[in-house]
Amino acid sequence: MPATPHILLFLHDFPPKAGGGVMRWTKLTRYMQAWARSWTVVTAEPYREQLDPSLLEDLSPSVNILRVRDRRLQRWRDRLRRTPAVAPPEHASPGTRRDSGRLRSFYLAVRNNINLPDDYLGWALQAAWKARRLCRDPNTVVISSGPPHSAHLAAFLLSLGRNVTWIMDYRDGWAHNPLYRRTCRMCFHADRALERLCLRRCKKVVVDTEGKKEELTTWYGIAPHKIGVVANGYDPEDFPPRREKATTDLFHLTYTGNIQHRRTSKYLVEAILRLKQRHERFRKCFRLRLVGDASPEERALLAQLEDTFIDEGYRSHRDAMALLAQSDAAWLLEFPQGGGASLAPGKTYAYLGAGVFVFATIHDCHAAKVVREGPYGVVVAPDDVAAIAAALVELFEQWEAGGRRLPQPDDEGKYSRPHLAKVYLEIVRESMEQAG
């Protein structure tokens, strides 16, 4: 039986910062930290980002948070990221529009082809330096979670010359991530070499889908027994007790999160506009509700829906989950060009926990498999407007005939955070035993 460990967790995004990438370790920390002798999170200070201080209430006061400032680099990133990807307002001069687009293109070229592994390396180096004194105990377990994958380099540096157990936690892919593929082959191979170096150095790798496990085995020759699988999940305590939704005259399809970074509502908007023209009851009773934010381009698309669109704006996680639980269906949106067969967004499991029917416009990926297996909902090709319209009107007519369509509940709790925390604890114990 291994000794009770000191846990040292490296990740860039942590409460009060909000967002999908934050929830995995906010909840795992909540349910795992009581087992550790101490639990320290090494993270970044939030800077001009969406904040949700209520997420800190999930954490025990015994959790230590070491925040590392990287303001100088953050300001440069912020200045370049906020340069519009499309032309500036019409009153801007043609020269200003060209310069803005060139600056944005230059930033993307630097980020995708020069920064290795990403533009958070400065933060990672500072984090490793500041955390060096926390690894003196031989029972220390270091966990790094990415993206950003610079967190893994911080853990790698900390592991050199120290008797620590290091676990790499993948939320998304690294060098082979199809959503952030490098165009420079030399930079891609350098990034791949960094990933291979970390994979061979760590004691254990944890991924969120079986597909990612197969990919790492194929690409890097990592032994399958070295890779554990812990899905993203949902916290039952985020949702009110299950009860029948209050009867209303409106059908609400809800999306939680942000619509940006190549996600697009274009095809769903086109499908809704078609149905509004030929389906009177649909036009009067259907509502698409956004609980989150959207890029200016997406807001322009959604504005075409007029009174069919409800913009709730940014809400705290708790408020967003309450709105989700009172919806008739939840919209799962991903990238039309495909994000890889192993893709499974965290909100997939939040929708299951809310007990609402999932209307998924996604490609054939792991998330689609999860939705179908319940069945928890319906899956439609993300860029097939006719198929989206047909599935949407079928769902609406079922609601109109006798109430909302309910998915198969996750009665076994296999995707609940408490259960997944136990699975992760077993992986940590096994890693410590192997380390001796």
N, C-alpha and C positions, 0 to 999 in steps of 0.2 A: 504493500500500500504506500504510494508516494506521499511525501510530506505536503502539508497545506502550503500552496505557493503564494508568492507575491506576483501579482499580475501587473504588467506594464504594457499598456495599449497605445499604439501609435496610429493615429488617423487625423487627417486634416480637418474634417468637418464633424462638429459635435455641438450639442445644445450650448447656448441658446440659438445657434444657427438652425434654421429649418430646412426641410427638403427631403426628398426620397432617400438619398444616400446616408442621411443622418439616423434614420429610424432603426436600422439593423443593430447597431452597437449601443444605441440608447436603451433598447429593450433587452438585449443580451446582457448588458451591464446590470440592468435592474434585477434580472433573475439569476445572474451568476455570481455577483460580487459577494454575497453572504458566505460563499464557500471559500473565498480567498482570505489569506491573512491580511493582505492589503490590496487595494485596487487603485492604480494611478493611470489617468488618461493624459497622454501628451498630445495636444491638439493646437490649433491656431486660434488666435483672437479673431472673432467675427469682424468683418469690415465691409460696410455698405451692402449688407445682404439681408434677406428676409430672416427675421428673428421670431422665435417662439419661446419666450421664457418659461411658459408652462411645462415644456418638456423637461426642465430641470427638476420638476416635482417628482418625476419618475425615479430619480436617483437618490440613493441614501446619502446622508451627510458624511458618511465614512469614505465616500468616493473622492479621491484627490484629483484635482484637475490642474495640470500644468499647461498654461497657455503661452505659446511662443509667438512673439510679434514678428511680422515680416512686412511691416507697413510700406517700406520703400519700394519693394518689388510689387506689392499689392497695388500701390498707386499707379505704377506704370502699366500693370496688367489692366487695371480698371480703366485707365485713359484709353487704351487701345481697344479693349473689348466694347466700350461704349461708342466707338466710332461706327456709324451706321453701316450695315452690310449692303444697303440699297442707297439710292440717291438721297441726299439731304432734302429738306423742304424746298418747295419750288422757288421761294424767294432767294435761295442761295445762288451764287453765281456759278456758271458752268465749271470754272476752275476749281471752286471749293468742292463741288460734287466729285470731280475727278480726283482731287487730292484726298478726300475722305475715303473714297473707295480704294485708292492705292495704299493708304496707310493701313486700312483694314486687311487688305490682301497681304501686305508685308507682314503684319502681325501673325496672320494665320500661317504663312509660310515658315516664320520663325518658330511658332509654337509646334507645328506639326513635323518639322524637319530638323531643327537644331536643338531645341530644348530636350534633354534626355534625363529622365524618361518623360518629364512634363515641365511646366513652368512653376513648379513648387519646390524645386531642388534647394533653393535658398532657405526655405522654411525647414526642409528635412535636415539639412546640415546643422542648423541652429538647434533643432529639436534633439538630434543625437548628442550634441555637445552638452546641452542642459540636462539631459537625462542620464548622463554617464555615471553619476554617483548613485543612481537608483538600482544598479545591477550588481551590487557587491554580494548579495545573498545568493548562494548556489541554487536556491529553490525559486529563483525568479523565472517567470514565464513571460516572454515577450511576444505580443501579438501585434502584427501590423496589418492594416486593412486599407485596401485601395480599390478604385482610384480616389485621389491621385496616387499613383504608384511610387512617388517619391517617398511615401511613408515606409515602403519596404526597404528602400536604401538606408533610411535612418536606422531601421532595425538591423540591417546587415552590418552597418558600421559599428553598432553597439555590440553585436555578437562577436566581433573579432577579438580574440584573446580573452574572452570571458566564457565562463561555464554557465550559459543560460540556455533555456529551451525556447526556440523561436518557431512560431506558427505564422505562416502567411495566409491571410484571409482575402479571397478574391470576391469583390462584389460585381466587378465587370472585368473583361479581358484586358490584357496589357498590349504587347507588341502586335498580336493578331486581331485586335479588336476591329471589326469591320467598320465601325462608326468613326474611328479615328486613325484610319490607315495612313501611313506616311507615304508620300510620293517619291521621296529620295530613297533609293534602294540601300545605299550605304548607311543612312540613318536608321532605316528599318532593321538592318542586320546588327547595328550597334545596340539598338533598343532590345532586340531579341537576345543578344549576348548578355545584357544586364539582367534580363528576366531569367535566363538560364542560370546565371551565377547565383541569383537569390534562391531559385528553386532547389539548387543542389546544396546550398548552405543550410537552409532551414530544416527543422526536424519534421515538420508536418505542413501540409497544404490543405486549406479548407475552401471549398467552392460552394456555390448555391444551387447548382444543378448537376445532374449526371452528365449532361452534354459537355459542360466545362471540364469535368474530370476526364472524359474521353479525349477532349482536345489536348489537354496538357500531356496525357499519356502518348498521344500520337506525335505531337510537335516536339516534345522534349525528352521522351523516353522515361518519364517519371513513373516509377512503379505504382500500380494501382493502390497497393496497400498503404502508400504514403499519403494518399489523398482522401480526405473525408468530405462528406456532403452534408451541409446544413442549409436548408432552404431559407429564404426570407419568409417571414410569416406575419401573423397578426396577433395583437394582444387583446384577449377577450375583455379586459377591463377598459379598453378604449371605447366600447360600445355600450349603450344602455341595454337593460334586460330586453330580450326578444319579446316583441308583442306585435300584434297586427297593426300595420300602418293605418293611420287615420285616413278615412275615405275622403277623397277630394275629387274635383271635376277636372283636374289636370294630371297628365302623365309626365313625370320628371325623369329625364335621362341625365345623370350627373357625371361630370368628370372632375376629379380632384388632382391638383398639381398644376404644373406649368405647361403651356403649349408653345414650345420654341425649340431651338436647336434641331432643326430638320423634322420635328413632329409637325404635322399639318392637319387642320380640320377641313381642308379643301373638299375632300370627297364626301365626307358626312354632310357638310353644308350643301353641296350640290344635290345629294339625295333628299335632304329635308326640303329644299326649295321645290324639287319635283313633286314631292308628296303634298306640299301645301297647295300646289296648283290644281291637283286633281282629287284631293281628299278633304272635304269640308270639315269633318269632325277632327281630323288630324290637325288641320290649320288652327282650329279653335282650342284644342285641348293639349297638344304636344308642347313641351318645353325642354330645351337643352340648357342645362345649368352648369356653369363653370365655377368651381370653388378653387381659386388660384389665380394665376397670372397668365398673360399671353403676350407675345411679341406684337409690335405695331402692325406687322403684316397679317398676323392671325386675327387681330382685333378687327381689321378692315374686312376680312372674310366673314367673321361672325356677325358683324354689323348688318350684313345682308339679310339675316334672319329676322331683324326688327324685333317685334314683341315676342317672338318665339324663343329668343335668347335671354337668359337670366344671368347676369354677371354678379356673383356673390363677392368677388374680389378675394384677396388673401385672407384666410382665417387661420386661427390656431389649429393644431392637429386635432385637439379634442372637439372643437366646434365643427371642423370639416368632417370628422367621422360621424358626428350626430346628424349632420345634413345628409351624409351618404346613407345612413341607416334608414332614413325616412324617404328615400328615393324609390322609384319603381324599377329602375335599372341603372347600372353603372357602366360607363363607357371606358373601355380599355383601348387606348390609342398608342400605337408605336410607329416605327419608321416604315413608310411604304417601300423603300428600297431594301428593307431587310436589315436586321441587326444581328444576324447569326442564329443558328439553330438552337443555341443554348440560352437565348435571351429569356429572362423572366423578371420583368419589372416588379419592384416591391409592392406597388399598388395592386397587383394581381391578387395578392394574399389579403390585403386590406379589404378588397371587395368581397372576398370569400367570408371574412370575419364579420362583415356588415350584414351578411345574409341577404344580399340583393342579387338579382339576376345580372349576369355579366354579358354586356353586348361588346364583343371584342372585334375591332377592325385591325387585325394583325396578321402577319405572315405566319407560315407554319413553323413555329418555334416552340420552345419548352412551355412558354406561357399558354400557347394554344392547346398543348397537350393537357395542361392542368385544368383549363376551363372545360375541355371536353370530357375529362375522366369522371367528373362528379356525377352527372353533368352539372356544372355550375353556370352554364350560359351557352351562348352561341358564338361561333367564330366565323368571320367573313373576311375575304380578301380586302386589304386596306385601301386599294385603289380601284375597286370594282363598284362604281356608283350604282349600277342596276341591282347588283346583289345586296348592297347595303340597304337600298330603298326597299327591296322585297323583304329582307329580314326585319327591318324596322317596322314596316307596316303590319307584318304578321304579329310581332310583339305587341304593337299598339292595339290591334284588334282583339288579341287575347285579353288584354287589360280591360278593354271596352266591354267585352262580353261577360266578364266575371271577376274582375279584380286582377291584381298584379301577378305575374308569373314568378313563382318562387324556385330557387335552385335547390339542389340536394345539399343539406347542411353538412358541415365538417364535424360530424358527431364524434369521430374518433379523436379529434383534436390534433391530427398529425401535423398541421400547419400552425398550431398555436405557439406563441413565444415560450411559455413555460416548458412545453415539451421539447422544443428545439434547443432551449438552454441546457436541458439535461443531456441531449445528444452531444452538444458542444463540450460540456464538462467531461464526458467520457473520452473525447478526443484529447483534451488537455491532459487528463490522467494518463492515458496511453502514451502520449508524447513524453511525459516526465519519466515514466517507467523505462522507455527506450533510452532516454538520456542517462539513465543509471543513477 
